[in-house]
Every structure is written in structure tokens, then in C-alpha cells.
Amino acid sequence: MSQEIGVVGSPDFTTGFRLAGVRRFANVPEEEKPDRLDEAVTELFEDDDDVGIVVMHDDDLDYLSRTVRRNVETSVEPVLVTLGGDSSGGALREQIKRAIGIDLMDE
């Protein structure tokens, strides 16, 4: 079972996680996101067996190609968790359900 958390995004986004002890990260400056974000996300998802959760800003999903976005959104391990943006409670609920395999809110 994977134990690490990975973070992908702008240096401003990743800095707080790094200060909290996250060691796996990919800094992609805002101006480079259209060109480098796909590569950074794919690298973290495929090349690191220790990463179980990948965190990125919700707005950064718009920069991913259709293929990479579909792959990361359907990945079970590592699981993608997005923060910020206009994420609704339903989106977070789906992320949690995908991560643990059950819907905690199901009645």
C-alpha cells in the first residue's frame, strides 16, 4: 500500500505542502502549465510507486489533456484529490468514495 502524498502545481500551491513534510512534488510555474502539466502529472502517477494520493488545484485540471485528465480522474491508486476552485461537495464525495471504495454518505 502506498504511503506518500504527492503534490503537483504552481510553486505557490506546493510550498505549503512541502513545509508540512510532503516530499514528492512537481512545481509547474503558471506560464509553463499549458506545456508541462501533463508531463508532470503523468510522471508522478506512473513513476512513483510510493505515492498513494496526488493533490492538485482544481483549476489546474483545465490544463490537462483529455487523455491525462481521464486517466487521473479514474485512477484508484494513486487517487487524485483536487483542492480549491469551485469544487462542490459532490466532487469531494466522489473523490472520497473512489479513494476508500465506499460511499460514507449512502443511507
Steps between C-alpha positions, in 0.01 A plus 500: 500500500633841402593734782603830343309811396604676181414856398496651152453867422644845518779566749255708706265200525765239581696703756252451786496126443877488487523690829262243649738220402381389156809382314354406162409803295516654156521876469351628177502881474179660372653600166620143436176316591366470145822330391624310808207406723408182308856376527534585871172332595568191290847467648370513857221252427711246310855524626455497875358189664518661845242770423145410601337845481572776249376848588454779251299819469158452344563777245806315369281220364414738215863486382508120468443330170184292470691170522707591806200652675291185445787280620555691823131545578438126471819390672451303820863502611621758517177689547467861386373755751435853381480802725373853452311636205127446470500139620164403631437263788395239245842503338674450833254223585590320176872538573458349845285217366761420235782513757347267758259301286176579682260790526497613863191716440293220348189446709 
